[in-house]
Amino acid sequence: MKLELKFVLVNFNNSLLTIDAIKSIYNIKGIGSPFVIIVDNNSKVEDYEILCNFISESNYGAVLLKLNDNVGYFKAINEGLKKMYSIGIDMRDVVVGNNDVKFSDTFYEFYSDKISELSKYPVISPNIITLDGVHQNPHVISGISSFRKFVYKLYFSSYYLSVLINIVAYITASFTKRKDTMLHKKSGAVLQGYGAMYILTKKFFDHFEYLLAPVFLMGEEYFISHQVYSNGMKIFYEPSLIVYHREHASVGKLYTKKMWKITRNSYYIYKDYL
């Protein structure tokens, strides 16, 4: 039976990026006619209409699911998964993530070639590369130091302190930044994959219906890691699965202090998983 990839992407007020992502999916070599569902997180009317018109006028066959409220990132993905269950989609090999991405045209070829190994894991993290060439995976390979946990505690104790920590981190990045992503050429099990994109295999759906989604936004890496590892399984990073990421194109629409507050709310939950 031919391998079939499915896609669930989340749109929020940036339909032009979503349209680019849809086009890149259908330009993947060997992909055929994949099932693609776009979950719109209650975008502005004019933005939603752009996306709606594109999907209705194109021949791609993508499904558009509009939510009445902005429920957040993982919760929106779960709404897409719920829709897939309701129409009888075979729940395996489901690519889930942000809309601000483009897929390498070899994505299907390499996934298909490595399916026997990848299917041993519930969650696959692809090789996510920003437009300026920065690799975002592997995000965390084997844990977070006590010092970094202490810095997180300080960071979320005060917004103004977080600004200062960001400045110091920027200045000292050459020797304080985590080095995990330097190992982006090596496949293997990782503690966390970057939250912009995951592939959920049949093994994921054998154990879970949905992603663990206790928060609105941010900290997704911690929650999916906890969901997988607390059930005796691992996340696998595969460098041949290349995804190009316009990092934080949607998050950038939020105010900085608002973003910090959202992240802090997530931290209060995921800090127990550190």
Phi and psi in degrees as GROMACS dihedral restraints (atoms count N, CA, C in turn):
[ dihedral_restraints ]
;  ai    aj    ak    al  type     phi  dphi    fc
    3     4     5     6     1   -66.5    20    10
    4     5     6     7     1   133.3    20    10
    6     7     8     9     1   -62.8    20    10
    7     8     9    10     1   132.6    20    10
    9    10    11    12     1  -121.5    20    10
   10    11    12    13     1   117.4    20    10
   12    13    14    15     1   -86.2    20    10
   13    14    15    16     1   144.0    20    10
   15    16    17    18     1  -120.4    20    10
   16    17    18    19     1   158.6    20    10
   18    19    20    21     1  -135.4    20    10
   19    20    21    22     1   133.5    20    10
   21    22    23    24     1  -125.7    20    10
   22    23    24    25     1   113.7    20    10
   24    25    26    27     1  -120.6    20    10
   25    26    27    28     1   149.5    20    10
   27    28    29    30     1  -108.2    20    10
   28    29    30    31     1   128.8    20    10
   30    31    32    33     1  -110.6    20    10
   31    32    33    34     1   136.4    20    10
   33    34    35    36     1  -147.3    20    10
   34    35    36    37     1   101.0    20    10
   36    37    38    39     1    59.0    20    10
   37    38    39    40     1    28.2    20    10
   39    40    41    42     1  -149.1    20    10
   40    41    42    43     1    62.6    20    10
   42    43    44    45     1   -62.5    20    10
   43    44    45    46     1   -29.6    20    10
   45    46    47    48     1   -64.4    20    10
   46    47    48    49     1   -36.5    20    10
   48    49    50    51     1   -67.0    20    10
   49    50    51    52     1   -40.8    20    10
   51    52    53    54     1   -61.8    20    10
   52    53    54    55     1   -41.7    20    10
   54    55    56    57     1   -61.3    20    10
   55    56    57    58     1   -42.6    20    10
   57    58    59    60     1   -61.4    20    10
   58    59    60    61     1   -40.1    20    10
   60    61    62    63     1   -64.4    20    10
   61    62    63    64     1   -43.5    20    10
   63    64    65    66     1   -60.3    20    10
   64    65    66    67     1   -46.3    20    10
   66    67    68    69     1   -59.9    20    10
   67    68    69    70     1   -40.8    20    10
   69    70    71    72     1   -67.0    20    10
   70    71    72    73     1   -32.2    20    10
   72    73    74    75     1   -62.6    20    10
   73    74    75    76     1   -48.4    20    10
   75    76    77    78     1   -75.9    20    10
   76    77    78    79     1    -8.1    20    10
   78    79    80    81     1   -94.3    20    10
   79    80    81    82     1    -0.9    20    10
   81    82    83    84     1   -67.9    20    10
   82    83    84    85     1   131.6    20    10
   84    85    86    87     1   -63.5    20    10
   85    86    87    88     1   130.5    20    10
   87    88    89    90     1    78.8    20    10
   88    89    90    91     1     2.8    20    10
   90    91    92    93     1   -69.9    20    10
   91    92    93    94     1   -25.9    20    10
   93    94    95    96     1    72.6    20    10
   94    95    96    97     1  -130.2    20    10
   96    97    98    99     1  -120.8    20    10
   97    98    99   100     1    78.7    20    10
   99   100   101   102     1   -71.1    20    10
  100   101   102   103     1   155.3    20    10
  102   103   104   105     1   -79.2    20    10
  103   104   105   106     1   124.3    20    10
  105   106   107   108     1  -128.0    20    10
  106   107   108   109     1   126.1    20    10
  108   109   110   111     1  -123.5    20    10
  109   110   111   112     1   129.6    20    10
  111   112   113   114     1  -105.2    20    10
  112   113   114   115     1   122.0    20    10
  114   115   116   117     1   -98.7    20    10
  115   116   117   118     1   115.3    20    10
  117   118   119   120     1   -91.8    20    10
  118   119   120   121     1   121.5    20    10
  120   121   122   123     1   -87.9    20    10
  121   122   123   124     1    55.3    20    10
  123   124   125   126     1    57.8    20    10
  124   125   126   127     1    53.6    20    10
  126   127   128   129     1   -68.2    20    10
  127   128   129   130     1   168.2    20    10
  129   130   131   132     1   -59.1    20    10
  130   131   132   133     1   150.3    20    10
  132   133   134   135     1   -55.6    20    10
  133   134   135   136     1   -45.6    20    10
  135   136   137   138     1   -65.8    20    10
  136   137   138   139     1   -34.7    20    10
  138   139   140   141     1   -71.1    20    10
  139   140   141   142     1   -44.1    20    10
  141   142   143   144     1   -60.9    20    10
  142   143   144   145     1   -40.0    20    10
  144   145   146   147     1   -64.6    20    10
  145   146   147   148     1   -35.4    20    10
  147   148   149   150     1   -59.6    20    10
  148   149   150   151     1   -47.5    20    10
  150   151   152   153     1   -68.2    20    10
  151   152   153   154     1   -43.2    20    10
  153   154   155   156     1   -60.8    20    10
  154   155   156   157     1   -43.9    20    10
  156   157   158   159     1   -65.1    20    10
  157   158   159   160     1   -41.2    20    10
  159   160   161   162     1   -61.8    20    10
  160   161   162   163     1   -47.5    20    10
  162   163   164   165     1   -65.6    20    10
  163   164   165   166     1   -40.5    20    10
  165   166   167   168     1   -71.4    20    10
  166   167   168   169     1   -28.6    20    10
  168   169   170   171     1   -93.5    20    10
  169   170   171   172     1   -15.6    20    10
  171   172   173   174     1   -87.5    20    10
  172   173   174   175     1   169.3    20    10
  174   175   176   177     1  -102.4    20    10
  175   176   177   178     1    13.7    20    10
  177   178   179   180     1   -72.7    20    10
  178   179   180   181     1   -33.6    20    10
  180   181   182   183     1    85.1    20    10
  181   182   183   184     1    15.4    20    10
  183   184   185   186     1   -67.8    20    10
  184   185   186   187     1   150.4    20    10
  186   187   188   189     1  -102.5    20    10
  187   188   189   190     1   135.4    20    10
  189   190   191   192     1  -112.3    20    10
  190   191   192   193     1   122.3    20    10
  192   193   194   195     1  -114.3    20    10
  193   194   195   196     1   113.0    20    10
  195   196   197   198     1   -96.0    20    10
  196   197   198   199     1   128.5    20    10
  198   199   200   201     1   -96.1    20    10
  199   200   201   202     1   148.3    20    10
  201   202   203   204     1   -80.2    20    10
  202   203   204   205     1   -15.2    20    10
  204   205   206   207     1  -136.7    20    10
  205   206   207   208     1   154.4    20    10
  207   208   209   210     1   -80.2    20    10
  208   209   210   211     1   103.8    20    10
  210   211   212   213     1   -92.4    20    10
  211   212   213   214     1    -4.3    20    10
  213   214   215   216     1   101.1    20    10
  214   215   216   217     1   177.8    20    10
  216   217   218   219     1   -71.9    20    10
  217   218   219   220     1   -68.6    20    10
  219   220   221   222     1   -64.9    20    10
  220   221   222   223     1   -33.6    20    10
  222   223   224   225     1   -65.9    20    10
  223   224   225   226     1   -34.6    20    10
  225   226   227   228     1   -67.8    20    10
  226   227   228   229     1   -41.0    20    10
  228   229   230   231     1   -59.1    20    10
  229   230   231   232     1   -42.8    20    10
  231   232   233   234     1   -61.9    20    10
  232   233   234   235     1   -34.0    20    10
  234   235   236   237     1   -64.4    20    10
  235   236   237   238     1   -37.6    20    10
  237   238   239   240     1   -65.1    20    10
  238   239   240   241     1   -42.2    20    10
  240   241   242   243     1   -63.4    20    10
  241   242   243   244     1   -40.4    20    10
  243   244   245   246     1   -59.6    20    10
  244   245   246   247     1   -41.3    20    10
  246   247   248   249     1   -63.4    20    10
  247   248   249   250     1   -40.1    20    10
  249   250   251   252     1   -62.9    20    10
  250   251   252   253     1   -42.9    20    10
  252   253   254   255     1   -58.5    20    10
  253   254   255   256     1   -42.7    20    10
  255   256   257   258     1   -67.3    20    10
  256   257   258   259     1   -25.3    20    10
  258   259   260   261     1  -106.9    20    10
  259   260   261   262     1    10.3    20    10
  261   262   263   264     1    79.1    20    10
  262   263   264   265     1    28.0    20    10
  264   265   266   267     1   -71.1    20    10
  265   266   267   268     1   140.0    20    10
  267   268   269   270     1   -68.9    20    10
  268   269   270   271     1   112.9    20    10
  270   271   272   273     1   -84.7    20    10
  271   272   273   274     1    86.5    20    10
  273   274   275   276     1  -160.3    20    10
  274   275   276   277     1   152.0    20    10
  276   277   278   279     1    53.0    20    10
  277   278   279   280     1    55.4    20    10
  279   280   281   282     1  -105.3    20    10
  280   281   282   283     1   117.6    20    10
  282   283   284   285     1   -86.0    20    10
  283   284   285   286     1   122.5    20    10
  285   286   287   288     1  -126.3    20    10
  286   287   288   289     1   142.4    20    10
  288   289   290   291     1   166.0    20    10
  289   290   291   292     1  -162.6    20    10
  291   292   293   294     1   -69.7    20    10
  292   293   294   295     1   164.1    20    10
  294   295   296   297     1   -91.7    20    10
  295   296   297   298     1   -12.0    20    10
  297   298   299   300     1   -88.7    20    10
  298   299   300   301     1    53.1    20    10
  300   301   302   303     1  -136.8    20    10
  301   302   303   304     1   159.9    20    10
  303   304   305   306     1  -133.9    20    10
  304   305   306   307     1   140.6    20    10
  306   307   308   309     1   -96.1    20    10
  307   308   309   310     1   140.3    20    10
  309   310   311   312     1   -61.5    20    10
  310   311   312   313     1   145.2    20    10
  312   313   314   315     1   -71.9    20    10
  313   314   315   316     1    -6.1    20    10
  315   316   317   318     1   -99.1    20    10
  316   317   318   319     1     6.7    20    10
  318   319   320   321     1   -57.2    20    10
  319   320   321   322     1   -48.8    20    10
  321   322   323   324     1   -66.7    20    10
  322   323   324   325     1   -42.9    20    10
  324   325   326   327     1   -57.9    20    10
  325   326   327   328     1   -48.0    20    10
  327   328   329   330     1   -73.8    20    10
  328   329   330   331     1   -35.0    20    10
  330   331   332   333     1   -64.0    20    10
  331   332   333   334     1   -44.0    20    10
  333   334   335   336     1   -63.5    20    10
  334   335   336   337     1   -42.0    20    10
  336   337   338   339     1   -63.5    20    10
  337   338   339   340     1   -32.0    20    10
  339   340   341   342     1  -106.3    20    10
  340   341   342   343     1    13.5    20    10
  342   343   344   345     1   -60.6    20    10
  343   344   345   346     1   -33.4    20    10
  345   346   347   348     1   -64.4    20    10
  346   347   348   349     1   -35.4    20    10
  348   349   350   351     1   -80.6    20    10
  349   350   351   352     1   -44.2    20    10
  351   352   353   354     1   -65.2    20    10
  352   353   354   355     1   -32.4    20    10
  354   355   356   357     1   -69.3    20    10
  355   356   357   358     1    -8.6    20    10
  357   358   359   360     1   -76.5    20    10
  358   359   360   361     1   -12.7    20    10
  360   361   362   363     1  -118.4    20    10
  361   362   363   364     1   148.2    20    10
  363   364   365   366     1   -77.5    20    10
  364   365   366   367     1   -29.9    20    10
  366   367   368   369     1  -132.2    20    10
  367   368   369   370     1   130.5    20    10
  369   370   371   372     1  -112.6    20    10
  370   371   372   373     1   132.4    20    10
  372   373   374   375     1  -103.7    20    10
  373   374   375   376     1   123.3    20    10
  375   376   377   378     1   -82.4    20    10
  376   377   378   379     1   175.9    20    10
  378   379   380   381     1   -84.6    20    10
  379   380   381   382     1    96.3    20    10
  381   382   383   384     1   -92.0    20    10
  382   383   384   385     1   123.8    20    10
  384   385   386   387     1  -125.3    20    10
  385   386   387   388     1   127.3    20    10
  387   388   389   390     1   -72.7    20    10
  388   389   390   391     1   167.5    20    10
  390   391   392   393     1   -65.2    20    10
  391   392   393   394     1   -21.0    20    10
  393   394   395   396     1   -97.6    20    10
  394   395   396   397     1    16.0    20    10
  396   397   398   399     1    87.8    20    10
  397   398   399   400     1    10.7    20    10
  399   400   401   402     1   -83.9    20    10
  400   401   402   403     1   129.3    20    10
  402   403   404   405     1   -85.9    20    10
  403   404   405   406     1   129.4    20    10
  405   406   407   408     1  -101.8    20    10
  406   407   408   409     1    -4.0    20    10
  408   409   410   411     1  -129.3    20    10
  409   410   411   412     1   153.2    20    10
  411   412   413   414     1   -69.2    20    10
  412   413   414   415     1   134.4    20    10
  414   415   416   417     1   -71.6    20    10
  415   416   417   418     1   -56.9    20    10
  417   418   419   420     1  -136.2    20    10
  418   419   420   421     1   122.9    20    10
  420   421   422   423     1   -86.1    20    10
  421   422   423   424     1   -48.3    20    10
  423   424   425   426     1  -145.0    20    10
  424   425   426   427     1    28.9    20    10
  426   427   428   429     1   123.6    20    10
  427   428   429   430     1   168.6    20    10
  429   430   431   432     1  -119.4    20    10
  430   431   432   433     1   132.7    20    10
  432   433   434   435     1   -69.0    20    10
  433   434   435   436     1   159.4    20    10
  435   436   437   438     1   -62.6    20    10
  436   437   438   439     1   -36.9    20    10
  438   439   440   441     1   -63.5    20    10
  439   440   441   442     1   -43.8    20    10
  441   442   443   444     1   -65.8    20    10
  442   443   444   445     1   -36.9    20    10
  444   445   446   447     1   -61.9    20    10
  445   446   447   448     1   -38.3    20    10
  447   448   449   450     1   -65.2    20    10
  448   449   450   451     1   -41.0    20    10
  450   451   452   453     1   -63.0    20    10
  451   452   453   454     1   -40.8    20    10
  453   454   455   456     1   -58.5    20    10
  454   455   456   457     1   -41.6    20    10
  456   457   458   459     1   -62.2    20    10
  457   458   459   460     1   -43.3    20    10
  459   460   461   462     1   -65.5    20    10
  460   461   462   463     1   -43.5    20    10
  462   463   464   465     1   -57.2    20    10
  463   464   465   466     1   -41.0    20    10
  465   466   467   468     1   -94.3    20    10
  466   467   468   469     1     7.1    20    10
  468   469   470   471     1   -84.3    20    10
  469   470   471   472     1   -23.0    20    10
  471   472   473   474     1  -158.0    20    10
  472   473   474   475     1   135.3    20    10
  474   475   476   477     1   -62.3    20    10
  475   476   477   478     1   -43.2    20    10
  477   478   479   480     1   -68.8    20    10
  478   479   480   481     1   -33.8    20    10
  480   481   482   483     1   -67.2    20    10
  481   482   483   484     1   -35.3    20    10
  483   484   485   486     1   -64.2    20    10
  484   485   486   487     1   -36.8    20    10
  486   487   488   489     1   -63.3    20    10
  487   488   489   490     1   -44.4    20    10
  489   490   491   492     1   -62.5    20    10
  490   491   492   493     1   -43.5    20    10
  492   493   494   495     1   -63.4    20    10
  493   494   495   496     1   -39.0    20    10
  495   496   497   498     1   -61.9    20    10
  496   497   498   499     1   -40.7    20    10
  498   499   500   501     1   -64.5    20    10
  499   500   501   502     1   -46.4    20    10
  501   502   503   504     1   -62.8    20    10
  502   503   504   505     1   -41.8    20    10
  504   505   506   507     1   -62.8    20    10
  505   506   507   508     1   -38.4    20    10
  507   508   509   510     1   -65.9    20    10
  508   509   510   511     1   -43.8    20    10
  510   511   512   513     1   -67.1    20    10
  511   512   513   514     1   -36.9    20    10
  513   514   515   516     1  -102.4    20    10
  514   515   516   517     1    15.1    20    10
  516   517   518   519     1   -57.0    20    10
  517   518   519   520     1   -31.3    20    10
  519   520   521   522     1   -62.2    20    10
  520   521   522   523     1   -25.6    20    10
  522   523   524   525     1  -126.0    20    10
  523   524   525   526     1    -4.2    20    10
  525   526   527   528     1  -108.7    20    10
  526   527   528   529     1   -16.7    20    10
  528   529   530   531     1   -68.1    20    10
  529   530   531   532     1   141.9    20    10
  531   532   533   534     1   -58.5    20    10
  532   533   534   535     1   142.9    20    10
  534   535   536   537     1  -100.9    20    10
  535   536   537   538     1     6.3    20    10
  537   538   539   540     1   -56.1    20    10
  538   539   540   541     1   -41.5    20    10
  540   541   542   543     1   -69.3    20    10
  541   542   543   544     1   -13.4    20    10
  543   544   545   546     1   -66.7    20    10
  544   545   546   547     1   -16.5    20    10
  546   547   548   549     1   -96.8    20    10
  547   548   549   550     1    30.6    20    10
  549   550   551   552     1   -68.9    20    10
  550   551   552   553     1   -13.0    20    10
  552   553   554   555     1   -85.6    20    10
  553   554   555   556     1    -9.5    20    10
  555   556   557   558     1  -106.6    20    10
  556   557   558   559     1   123.5    20    10
  558   559   560   561     1   -79.2    20    10
  559   560   561   562     1   158.8    20    10
  561   562   563   564     1   153.9    20    10
  562   563   564   565     1   175.1    20    10
  564   565   566   567     1   -68.7    20    10
  565   566   567   568     1   140.0    20    10
  567   568   569   570     1  -133.3    20    10
  568   569   570   571     1   158.1    20    10
  570   571   572   573     1   -74.7    20    10
  571   572   573   574     1   -40.7    20    10
  573   574   575   576     1  -139.3    20    10
  574   575   576   577     1   141.6    20    10
  576   577   578   579     1  -108.6    20    10
  577   578   579   580     1   150.7    20    10
  579   580   581   582     1   -62.6    20    10
  580   581   582   583     1   140.3    20    10
  582   583   584   585     1   -72.9    20    10
  583   584   585   586     1    -6.2    20    10
  585   586   587   588     1   -67.8    20    10
  586   587   588   589     1   -25.4    20    10
  588   589   590   591     1  -160.8    20    10
  589   590   591   592     1   135.8    20    10
  591   592   593   594     1  -139.5    20    10
  592   593   594   595     1   158.3    20    10
  594   595   596   597     1  -115.3    20    10
  595   596   597   598     1   124.9    20    10
  597   598   599   600     1   -98.6    20    10
  598   599   600   601     1   117.6    20    10
  600   601   602   603     1   -87.7    20    10
  601   602   603   604     1   179.2    20    10
  603   604   605   606     1   -58.6    20    10
  604   605   606   607     1   -35.2    20    10
  606   607   608   609     1   -62.2    20    10
  607   608   609   610     1   -34.7    20    10
  609   610   611   612     1   -61.2    20    10
  610   611   612   613     1   -48.9    20    10
  612   613   614   615     1   -76.1    20    10
  613   614   615   616     1   -14.2    20    10
  615   616   617   618     1   -71.2    20    10
  616   617   618   619     1   -24.5    20    10
  618   619   620   621     1  -111.7    20    10
  619   620   621   622     1   -27.3    20    10
  621   622   623   624     1  -134.8    20    10
  622   623   624   625     1   154.6    20    10
  624   625   626   627     1   -91.2    20    10
  625   626   627   628     1   -39.6    20    10
  627   628   629   630     1  -138.6    20    10
  628   629   630   631     1   170.2    20    10
  630   631   632   633     1   -74.2    20    10
  631   632   633   634     1   144.9    20    10
  633   634   635   636     1   -67.7    20    10
  634   635   636   637     1   120.0    20    10
  636   637   638   639     1  -139.4    20    10
  637   638   639   640     1    70.7    20    10
  639   640   641   642     1   -82.7    20    10
  640   641   642   643     1    -6.8    20    10
  642   643   644   645     1  -129.4    20    10
  643   644   645   646     1   169.0    20    10
  645   646   647   648     1   -71.6    20    10
  646   647   648   649     1   -49.0    20    10
  648   649   650   651     1  -161.8    20    10
  649   650   651   652     1   152.7    20    10
  651   652   653   654     1    79.2    20    10
  652   653   654   655     1   147.5    20    10
  654   655   656   657     1    82.8    20    10
  655   656   657   658     1    11.1    20    10
  657   658   659   660     1   -58.7    20    10
  658   659   660   661     1   -33.5    20    10
  660   661   662   663     1   -60.0    20    10
  661   662   663   664     1   -38.9    20    10
  663   664   665   666     1   -70.1    20    10
  664   665   666   667     1   -39.8    20    10
  666   667   668   669     1   -71.9    20    10
  667   668   669   670     1   -41.8    20    10
  669   670   671   672     1   -71.2    20    10
  670   671   672   673     1   -33.6    20    10
  672   673   674   675     1   -64.1    20    10
  673   674   675   676     1   -45.6    20    10
  675   676   677   678     1   -62.8    20    10
  676   677   678   679     1   -42.9    20    10
  678   679   680   681     1   -57.9    20    10
  679   680   681   682     1   -43.6    20    10
  681   682   683   684     1   -76.6    20    10
  682   683   684   685     1   -52.4    20    10
  684   685   686   687     1   -71.7    20    10
  685   686   687   688     1   -31.9    20    10
  687   688   689   690     1   -69.5    20    10
  688   689   690   691     1   -12.1    20    10
  690   691   692   693     1  -108.1    20    10
  691   692   693   694     1    21.0    20    10
  693   694   695   696     1    76.4    20    10
  694   695   696   697     1    20.5    20    10
  696   697   698   699     1  -121.8    20    10
  697   698   699   700     1   178.8    20    10
  699   700   701   702     1  -133.8    20    10
  700   701   702   703     1   159.5    20    10
  702   703   704   705     1   -96.2    20    10
  703   704   705   706     1   140.3    20    10
  705   706   707   708     1  -116.8    20    10
  706   707   708   709     1   132.8    20    10
  708   709   710   711     1  -100.5    20    10
  709   710   711   712     1   128.9    20    10
  711   712   713   714     1  -125.0    20    10
  712   713   714   715     1   110.1    20    10
  714   715   716   717     1   -70.0    20    10
  715   716   717   718     1   -19.5    20    10
  717   718   719   720     1   -76.4    20    10
  718   719   720   721     1   -14.3    20    10
  720   721   722   723     1   -90.6    20    10
  721   722   723   724     1    92.5    20    10
  723   724   725   726     1   -95.3    20    10
  724   725   726   727     1   130.7    20    10
  726   727   728   729     1  -130.1    20    10
  727   728   729   730     1   129.9    20    10
  729   730   731   732     1   -95.9    20    10
  730   731   732   733     1   129.8    20    10
  732   733   734   735     1  -120.4    20    10
  733   734   735   736     1   125.0    20    10
  735   736   737   738     1   -89.0    20    10
  736   737   738   739     1    83.6    20    10
  738   739   740   741     1   -55.5    20    10
  739   740   741   742     1   130.7    20    10
  741   742   743   744     1    58.5    20    10
  742   743   744   745     1    29.1    20    10
  744   745   746   747     1   -63.1    20    10
  745   746   747   748     1   -36.5    20    10
  747   748   749   750     1   -85.6    20    10
  748   749   750   751     1   -40.2    20    10
  750   751   752   753     1   -62.6    20    10
  751   752   753   754     1   -30.9    20    10
  753   754   755   756     1   -62.3    20    10
  754   755   756   757     1   -14.8    20    10
  756   757   758   759     1   -78.5    20    10
  757   758   759   760     1    -8.7    20    10
  759   760   761   762     1   -95.1    20    10
  760   761   762   763     1   151.2    20    10
  762   763   764   765     1   -68.2    20    10
  763   764   765   766     1   150.5    20    10
  765   766   767   768     1   -59.4    20    10
  766   767   768   769     1   -48.3    20    10
  768   769   770   771     1   -66.9    20    10
  769   770   771   772     1   -35.8    20    10
  771   772   773   774     1   -63.1    20    10
  772   773   774   775     1   -40.1    20    10
  774   775   776   777     1   -64.1    20    10
  775   776   777   778     1   -40.9    20    10
  777   778   779   780     1   -61.8    20    10
  778   779   780   781     1   -42.5    20    10
  780   781   782   783     1   -64.3    20    10
  781   782   783   784     1   -41.0    20    10
  783   784   785   786     1   -62.5    20    10
  784   785   786   787     1   -44.1    20    10
  786   787   788   789     1   -65.8    20    10
  787   788   789   790     1   -39.3    20    10
  789   790   791   792     1   -62.3    20    10
  790   791   792   793     1   -41.9    20    10
  792   793   794   795     1   -60.4    20    10
  793   794   795   796     1   -38.5    20    10
  795   796   797   798     1   -68.5    20    10
  796   797   798   799     1   -40.8    20    10
  798   799   800   801     1   -57.9    20    10
  799   800   801   802     1   -40.8    20    10
  801   802   803   804     1   -60.4    20    10
  802   803   804   805     1   -22.7    20    10
  804   805   806   807     1   -92.9    20    10
  805   806   807   808     1   -48.4    20    10
  807   808   809   810     1   -80.2    20    10
  808   809   810   811     1    -9.7    20    10
  810   811   812   813     1   -60.7    20    10
  811   812   813   814     1   -24.9    20    10
  813   814   815   816     1   -73.0    20    10
  814   815   816   817     1   -13.4    20    10
  816   817   818   819     1   -96.4    20    10
  817   818   819   820     1    -4.9    20    10
